[in-house]
């Protein structure tokens, strides 16, 4: 315990010395997020300094081993770091599907060569990944995917289509589920890694109701993938996919608690300033109840992460976290809209940063679809956790 308190004190000192004031404010738009990659650029010097300090310290992936670009922190130390970063409102130095999804899968299923090669690049922000899972007609029933990789000796020739591929038009590489055996639905899928600049790959952004286009359609036309670029075993990619889905749902739900309460607090402050002495008591009560539920969810997330690390988590726990986190995030943005009143409905106003509240609120509607629909999550919870009889 004394060692942990020493680490906490040292962490506070390091953060005070290395986290610029500009990086201690809530993320307001896409440019506030640094994704890394071949063509990455920094918004300002503060963002660059914060990323480089964390990269050099191993704090972009603090719990990963040092040989793979991390800081080698113990689970307890990593928790302290999260707490201290949260206490000062520090932004993540690097956002990455490589960190949230592919990295954990490589740590479990990758060869030593793959870990050294790919994880180091991810930790240093040198490569930006996208995920090739969903297809037209193969979303919640993902295992029915049809993108096919034909064996051509020293490589596969991949043809097919993916959809809802987040930031595919900006990604360097893709981790992709490809059917390599049509005779076996579950044990005929391979988890491949390949460069998005390969011949035959094209992307088409999908315009959302929010006015943004974070998702893409991705097309593969005779794409050549070297035979060595797969994780796990050939035709056993579904094992890797299931493991990764747990981390994706954790990421979508925000199982670590994230920034769910601070934005509500800021909204409350704005509401107080604008309507001093005239606060709606029902809205105040809803905001307070949200804070209680958000803190409870954060505690549940900590418990879940601890159980994962010691191998005691229920296999369906990610479904619970994903559903609960989805509903909490949607509720958060509903309250943000209610707190802002009619001003929140402005679409292009400078006062709302180009309609950020409304656009963000609309974006949350996808939370109940991406990473597995809420209906599917509830079905899994009822069968796997509550053990209710089928219809």
C-alpha positions as CSV (number, residue, x, y, z in Angstrom):
1,X,0.0,0.0,0.0
2,X,2.8,2.4,0.8
3,X,4.4,1.7,-2.6
4,X,1.1,2.5,-4.3
5,X,0.8,5.8,-2.4
6,X,4.3,6.6,-3.5
7,X,3.4,5.8,-7.1
8,X,0.3,8.0,-6.7
9,X,2.4,11.0,-5.5
10,X,4.9,10.5,-8.2
11,X,2.1,10.3,-10.8
12,X,0.6,13.5,-9.6
13,X,4.0,15.3,-9.9
14,X,4.5,13.9,-13.4
15,X,1.1,14.9,-14.6
16,X,1.5,18.4,-13.2
17,X,4.8,18.7,-15.0
18,X,3.8,17.1,-18.3
19,X,0.1,17.6,-18.9
20,X,-0.5,21.1,-20.5
21,X,-3.5,23.1,-19.2
22,X,-5.0,22.9,-22.7
23,X,-5.1,19.1,-22.4
24,X,-7.1,19.3,-19.1
25,X,-10.4,20.4,-20.8
26,X,-13.2,18.2,-22.1
27,X,-13.0,17.1,-25.8
28,X,-15.3,19.4,-27.8
29,X,-14.8,18.3,-31.4
30,X,-13.0,15.7,-33.5
31,X,-9.8,17.8,-33.7
32,X,-9.4,17.6,-30.0
33,X,-8.8,13.8,-30.4
34,X,-5.4,12.6,-31.6
35,X,-5.6,9.3,-33.5
36,X,-2.0,8.9,-34.7
37,X,-1.2,7.2,-38.0
38,X,0.8,7.9,-41.2
39,X,-0.9,11.1,-42.0
40,X,-1.6,12.4,-38.5
41,X,-1.2,16.0,-37.6
42,X,-1.5,17.7,-34.2
43,X,-4.0,20.4,-33.5
44,X,-1.5,22.5,-31.5
45,X,1.7,22.3,-29.6
46,X,0.0,21.3,-26.4
47,X,-1.5,18.2,-28.0
48,X,1.8,17.3,-29.4
49,X,3.7,17.8,-26.1
50,X,1.1,15.7,-24.2
51,X,1.2,12.8,-26.7
52,X,5.0,12.7,-26.8
53,X,5.4,12.9,-23.0
54,X,3.0,9.9,-22.6
55,X,4.5,8.0,-25.5
56,X,8.0,8.3,-24.0
57,X,6.7,7.3,-20.6
58,X,4.7,4.3,-22.0
59,X,1.4,6.0,-20.9
60,X,-0.4,5.6,-24.2
61,X,-0.8,2.0,-23.2
62,X,0.3,2.0,-19.5
63,X,-0.7,-1.6,-18.7
64,X,1.1,-3.2,-21.7
65,X,4.6,-4.7,-21.2
66,X,7.5,-2.4,-21.7
67,X,8.8,-4.5,-24.6
68,X,5.7,-3.7,-26.5
69,X,5.7,0.0,-25.9
70,X,3.8,0.2,-22.6
71,X,4.8,1.2,-19.1
72,X,4.5,-2.2,-17.6
73,X,2.2,-1.0,-14.8
74,X,0.5,-3.4,-12.5
75,X,-3.4,-3.4,-12.6
76,X,-3.4,-1.4,-9.3
77,X,-0.9,1.2,-10.7
78,X,-2.8,1.5,-14.0
79,X,-6.0,2.2,-11.9
80,X,-4.1,4.9,-10.0
81,X,-3.0,6.5,-13.2
82,X,-6.6,6.5,-14.6
83,X,-7.8,8.1,-11.3
84,X,-5.2,10.8,-11.3
85,X,-5.7,11.6,-15.0
86,X,-9.4,11.8,-14.3
87,X,-8.9,14.1,-11.3
88,X,-7.3,16.8,-13.5
89,X,-9.6,16.1,-16.5
90,X,-6.6,15.0,-18.7
91,X,-7.5,14.0,-22.2
92,X,-6.3,10.6,-23.6
93,X,-3.0,11.3,-25.3
94,X,-3.8,8.8,-28.1
95,X,-7.2,7.4,-29.2
96,X,-6.8,4.2,-31.2
97,X,-8.8,1.1,-32.2
98,X,-5.4,-0.5,-32.1
99,X,-5.3,0.2,-28.3
100,X,-8.9,-0.6,-27.5
101,X,-9.5,-3.7,-29.7
102,X,-6.7,-5.1,-31.8
103,X,-4.0,-4.7,-29.1
104,X,-5.7,-7.0,-26.5
105,X,-6.4,-9.6,-29.2
106,X,-2.7,-9.5,-30.3
107,X,-1.5,-9.8,-26.7
108,X,-3.6,-13.0,-26.3
109,X,-3.4,-14.6,-29.7
110,X,-0.5,-13.0,-31.6
111,X,2.9,-14.5,-32.1
112,X,5.9,-12.8,-30.4
113,X,7.0,-11.4,-33.8
114,X,3.5,-9.9,-34.3
115,X,3.5,-8.4,-30.8
116,X,6.8,-6.7,-31.2
117,X,6.0,-5.5,-34.7
118,X,2.5,-4.3,-34.4
119,X,2.1,-3.4,-30.7
120,X,5.1,-1.1,-30.7
121,X,3.7,0.8,-33.7
122,X,0.3,1.1,-32.0
123,X,1.8,2.4,-28.8
124,X,3.8,5.0,-30.6
125,X,0.8,6.2,-32.6
126,X,2.5,5.2,-35.9
127,X,-0.3,3.2,-37.3
128,X,-4.1,3.8,-37.4
129,X,-6.4,0.8,-37.6
130,X,-10.0,0.2,-38.6
131,X,-12.2,-2.8,-38.1
132,X,-13.6,-4.9,-40.9
133,X,-16.4,-6.9,-39.2
134,X,-20.0,-6.0,-40.3
135,X,-21.3,-6.6,-43.8
136,X,-24.6,-5.9,-45.5
137,X,-26.8,-8.6,-44.0
138,X,-24.1,-9.7,-41.5
139,X,-24.3,-7.3,-38.5
140,X,-25.7,-8.9,-35.4
141,X,-25.4,-12.3,-37.1
142,X,-21.7,-11.6,-37.8
143,X,-20.8,-15.2,-38.3
144,X,-22.8,-15.2,-41.6
145,X,-20.2,-12.9,-43.2
146,X,-19.4,-13.5,-46.9
147,X,-16.2,-11.6,-47.7
148,X,-14.0,-14.4,-49.1
149,X,-10.3,-15.0,-49.2
150,X,-9.3,-17.5,-51.9
151,X,-6.1,-19.4,-51.4
152,X,-3.6,-18.4,-54.1
153,X,-0.4,-20.1,-52.8
154,X,1.7,-17.5,-51.0
155,X,-1.3,-15.1,-50.6
156,X,-5.1,-14.8,-50.3
157,X,-7.2,-12.9,-52.9
158,X,-9.9,-11.2,-50.9
159,X,-13.2,-10.0,-52.4
160,X,-16.2,-8.6,-50.6
161,X,-17.7,-5.7,-48.8
162,X,-17.7,-4.3,-45.2
163,X,-20.0,-1.6,-43.8
164,X,-20.0,0.7,-40.8
165,X,-16.2,0.6,-41.0
166,X,-15.3,3.4,-38.6
167,X,-12.8,5.9,-40.1
168,X,-11.8,3.4,-42.8
169,X,-11.1,6.4,-45.1
170,X,-8.5,7.6,-42.6
171,X,-7.0,4.3,-41.5
172,X,-3.6,2.9,-42.4
173,X,-4.4,-0.8,-41.8
174,X,-7.5,-3.0,-41.2
175,X,-8.1,-6.0,-38.9
176,X,-10.6,-7.9,-40.9
177,X,-12.7,-11.1,-40.7
178,X,-12.5,-13.0,-44.0
179,X,-14.2,-16.3,-44.8
180,X,-11.5,-18.8,-45.9
181,X,-13.6,-22.0,-45.8
182,X,-17.2,-21.9,-47.0
183,X,-18.0,-25.4,-45.7
184,X,-17.9,-24.5,-42.0
185,X,-19.8,-21.4,-40.7
186,X,-17.9,-20.9,-37.5
187,X,-14.5,-22.5,-38.2
188,X,-14.1,-21.1,-41.6
189,X,-13.2,-17.5,-40.8
190,X,-9.6,-16.1,-40.6
191,X,-8.7,-12.9,-38.7
192,X,-6.5,-11.0,-41.3
193,X,-4.4,-7.9,-41.1
194,X,-3.6,-5.9,-44.2
195,X,-2.7,-2.4,-45.5
196,X,-5.5,-0.1,-46.6
197,X,-3.3,1.2,-49.4
198,X,-3.3,-2.3,-51.0
199,X,-4.6,-2.4,-54.6
200,X,-8.3,-3.1,-54.8
201,X,-9.4,-1.4,-51.6
202,X,-11.8,1.5,-51.8
203,X,-13.9,3.3,-49.2
204,X,-17.1,5.4,-49.3
205,X,-18.1,7.6,-46.3
206,X,-21.7,7.2,-45.0
207,X,-23.4,10.5,-44.3
208,X,-25.3,10.4,-40.9
209,X,-28.2,12.4,-39.7
210,X,-25.8,14.3,-37.5
211,X,-24.1,15.7,-40.6
212,X,-20.9,13.7,-39.9
213,X,-19.5,10.7,-41.7
214,X,-17.5,8.6,-39.2
215,X,-18.5,5.3,-40.9
216,X,-17.7,4.0,-44.3
217,X,-18.6,1.3,-46.8
218,X,-15.4,-0.6,-47.6
219,X,-14.9,-2.6,-50.8
220,X,-12.3,-5.4,-51.6
221,X,-11.7,-6.2,-55.2
222,X,-9.0,-8.9,-55.7
223,X,-7.0,-7.6,-52.8
224,X,-3.8,-9.6,-52.3
225,X,-3.1,-10.4,-48.6
226,X,0.3,-12.2,-47.8
227,X,-0.3,-15.5,-46.1
228,X,1.5,-14.6,-42.9
229,X,-0.8,-11.7,-42.1
230,X,-3.3,-13.4,-39.9
231,X,-3.8,-13.7,-36.1
232,X,-4.5,-17.0,-34.3
233,X,-5.0,-19.9,-36.6
234,X,-6.3,-20.0,-40.2
235,X,-10.1,-20.8,-40.1
236,X,-10.2,-20.1,-36.3
237,X,-10.6,-16.3,-36.6
238,X,-13.9,-16.5,-34.9
239,X,-12.1,-17.3,-31.6
240,X,-10.2,-14.0,-32.0
241,X,-13.3,-12.1,-33.1
242,X,-15.3,-13.1,-30.0
243,X,-12.5,-12.0,-27.7
244,X,-12.1,-8.7,-29.5
245,X,-15.9,-8.1,-29.4
246,X,-15.8,-8.0,-25.7
247,X,-13.2,-5.2,-25.8
248,X,-15.2,-3.4,-28.5
249,X,-18.3,-3.4,-26.3
250,X,-16.3,-2.3,-23.3
251,X,-15.0,0.6,-25.4
252,X,-18.4,1.6,-26.8
253,X,-20.0,1.4,-23.3
254,X,-17.1,3.3,-21.6
255,X,-16.6,0.6,-19.0
256,X,-14.0,2.7,-17.2
257,X,-16.5,5.4,-16.4
258,X,-15.0,7.8,-18.9
259,X,-16.1,11.4,-18.8
260,X,-19.8,10.7,-18.2
261,X,-20.3,13.0,-15.2
262,X,-18.0,15.9,-15.9
263,X,-20.0,17.1,-18.9
264,X,-23.2,17.0,-16.9
265,X,-21.5,19.1,-14.2
266,X,-20.4,21.6,-16.8
267,X,-23.9,21.7,-18.2
268,X,-25.3,22.2,-14.8
269,X,-22.9,25.2,-14.2
270,X,-24.1,26.8,-17.5
271,X,-27.7,26.3,-16.5
272,X,-27.0,27.9,-13.1
273,X,-25.4,30.9,-14.7
274,X,-28.1,31.4,-17.2
275,X,-31.1,30.8,-14.9
276,X,-29.8,31.7,-11.4
277,X,-32.5,31.3,-8.9
278,X,-34.9,29.7,-11.4
279,X,-33.5,26.2,-11.7
280,X,-36.0,23.5,-12.6
281,X,-36.1,21.2,-9.6
282,X,-37.1,18.2,-11.7
283,X,-34.2,18.7,-14.0
284,X,-31.9,19.1,-11.0
285,X,-33.1,15.8,-9.6
286,X,-32.6,14.1,-12.9
287,X,-29.0,15.4,-13.2
288,X,-28.3,14.2,-9.6
289,X,-29.8,10.8,-10.3
290,X,-27.7,10.5,-13.5
291,X,-24.5,11.3,-11.5
292,X,-25.4,8.5,-9.0
293,X,-26.0,6.0,-11.8
294,X,-22.9,7.0,-13.6
295,X,-20.8,6.5,-10.5
296,X,-22.4,3.2,-9.9
297,X,-21.7,2.2,-13.5
298,X,-18.0,3.2,-13.1
299,X,-17.8,1.0,-10.0
300,X,-19.3,-1.9,-11.9
301,X,-16.8,-1.3,-14.7
302,X,-13.9,-1.4,-12.3
303,X,-15.2,-4.7,-10.9
304,X,-15.6,-6.1,-14.4
305,X,-12.1,-5.1,-15.5
306,X,-10.6,-6.6,-12.4
307,X,-12.5,-9.9,-13.0
308,X,-11.3,-10.0,-16.6
309,X,-7.7,-9.7,-15.5
310,X,-8.0,-12.7,-13.1
311,X,-10.2,-14.8,-15.5
312,X,-13.3,-14.7,-13.4
313,X,-15.6,-12.6,-15.6
314,X,-18.8,-14.1,-16.9
315,X,-18.5,-14.6,-20.7
316,X,-21.7,-12.5,-21.2
317,X,-20.6,-9.6,-18.9
318,X,-19.4,-7.5,-21.9
319,X,-23.0,-7.7,-23.1
320,X,-24.3,-6.3,-19.8
321,X,-21.7,-3.5,-19.8
322,X,-22.4,-2.6,-23.4
323,X,-26.2,-2.4,-22.9
324,X,-25.9,-0.4,-19.6
325,X,-23.3,1.9,-21.0
326,X,-25.3,2.5,-24.2
327,X,-28.4,3.5,-22.2
328,X,-26.3,5.7,-19.9
329,X,-24.7,7.6,-22.7
330,X,-28.0,8.2,-24.5
331,X,-29.5,9.5,-21.3
332,X,-26.5,11.7,-20.7
333,X,-27.0,13.5,-24.0
334,X,-30.7,13.7,-23.5
335,X,-30.0,15.6,-20.3
336,X,-27.4,17.8,-22.0
337,X,-30.1,18.8,-24.5
338,X,-32.7,19.4,-21.8
339,X,-30.2,21.5,-19.8
340,X,-29.4,23.7,-22.8
341,X,-33.0,24.3,-23.6
342,X,-33.9,25.6,-27.0
343,X,-30.3,26.8,-27.5
344,X,-29.2,23.2,-27.8
345,X,-31.3,22.8,-30.9
346,X,-29.1,25.4,-32.8
347,X,-27.4,23.6,-35.7
348,X,-24.7,26.0,-37.0
349,X,-24.4,28.5,-34.2
350,X,-20.9,29.6,-33.0
351,X,-22.4,29.6,-29.5
352,X,-22.8,25.9,-29.7
353,X,-19.6,25.1,-31.6
354,X,-21.5,24.4,-34.8
355,X,-24.4,22.5,-33.2
356,X,-22.2,20.2,-31.2
357,X,-24.9,19.4,-28.6
358,X,-27.5,18.4,-31.2
359,X,-25.1,16.6,-33.4
360,X,-23.6,14.6,-30.5
361,X,-27.1,13.8,-29.3
362,X,-28.1,12.4,-32.7
363,X,-24.9,10.4,-32.8
364,X,-25.8,8.6,-29.6
365,X,-28.7,6.9,-31.4
366,X,-26.2,4.7,-33.1
367,X,-24.9,3.4,-29.7
368,X,-27.8,1.0,-29.5
369,X,-26.8,-0.5,-32.9
370,X,-23.0,-0.6,-33.2
371,X,-21.1,-3.4,-31.5
372,X,-24.3,-5.5,-31.3
373,X,-27.9,-4.1,-31.1
374,X,-29.4,-3.6,-27.7
375,X,-32.1,-6.2,-28.5
376,X,-29.4,-8.8,-29.1
377,X,-27.6,-7.8,-25.9
378,X,-30.8,-8.2,-23.9
379,X,-31.4,-11.6,-25.5
380,X,-27.9,-12.7,-24.5
381,X,-28.3,-11.4,-20.9
382,X,-31.6,-13.2,-20.5
383,X,-30.3,-16.5,-21.7
384,X,-26.7,-16.5,-20.4
385,X,-26.9,-14.6,-17.2
386,X,-30.5,-14.7,-16.0
387,X,-31.0,-18.2,-17.5
388,X,-34.5,-17.5,-18.6
389,X,-36.3,-20.1,-20.8
390,X,-36.4,-19.5,-24.5
391,X,-39.7,-18.6,-26.2
